[in-house]
Amino acid sequence: MKTSVQMITKRMSAGDNVWLRYTELTPQVVPVDRPFRYNVLETEEAVGRAMFEELVRYSEEKLGDINIILLGGRGAQAMYRLINRLAEEGGIDELLSRLNVFTQDALAPMRMDNGLSFVRDFERLLGEPFFRKIKSFTPMRTDVANLELALGEYLEALDSLGGIDIFFLGLGPEAKAASHLCYIKPGCGAEFGDFAGMIPISASILEHHISKFKAGGSEISADDEAECRAATHILTLGPAAILSAKRIVQSIVDASTAPAKVISFNRLIEAKLSSDKDEFQRQTDENPGLLIRLHPDVCSYILPDLIA
């Protein structure tokens, strides 16, 4: 689905959530209740290698640049460690030179060099050689006065390069066995044509974010933590971004430390999808993880503990 920021001129509010919505183009959503297929691998390192191999395979299928959306959190860390090592060794320079790299969500407002930002975590995990060798890196800006305007500029940059080739996705657990993709939360009012949004953030989510980064080894100053705790919103890509990607590569590797993902994943794969578009819209607003079942090209990699 080719997009244009000129078409994303309608600002919609759903409660306290703000979405940038298409006015001239909406994705063609045809719910199909087909089985969701996934691959069970034995180790996190095997999942990371499989994800990287999906990137390599896609690079062999497509000429020219490749636009990818990075996954934050635990899900892609094994892939990032692998890419870090290969980038240092120089064995994937040609591939790296073709990559336009984007982020999928961000806490805001926040300095871009805050140790609790996803950007700093990507820099730590992927390493300096990676960022020096890729074609471009475009994060969501969180250090500006007008966050909504900056989010629109981010979308314009993504669109100008031809849209999303590979969207690396995870799966987050929610209450009542629901789930989220990016930060599309249950009940946030995101519809199929919404490309990006701004969602108010709770103190509990901030606490979880800070604890996760500390456990992961990030260097965090007292000023970093104070600024993070003052963040008011999460910027996130929306359903239209997910549905417009040419390929989705999903990984879920942390059920042992986030056991709620087990029931969320089971609900995701067992849910019967309505063939009625309006009813399916209601289903996805209640459980946004279901959006992935709409996409025709998904490679999902999980560990055995997710379905134990």
LINNORVEN-V963877 format. One line per field, one symbol per residue. phi: phi as a letter, one per 30 degrees, with the letter a starting at -180 (. if undefined). A space follows every 10 residues. Layout:
phi: ???
This chain:
phi: .dbbdedccc cccbicccbc bdccbbddcb dbdcdccbcc cdbddddedd dddddddddd dcdidbcbcd cdidecdddd dddedddddi dbdddedccc cbccaadada ddcddcdddd ddddddidee ddcddabbdd dbcbdcdddd dddddddddd cjiddbcdbc acdbdiidab chcdceidid cdddcaabce ccdddddddd ddddddjddb dddedddddc dcbcdbdced ddddddbccc bbbbddcbdd dddddddedc dcdddddddd ddddddbeed edddddbbcc bbceddbd
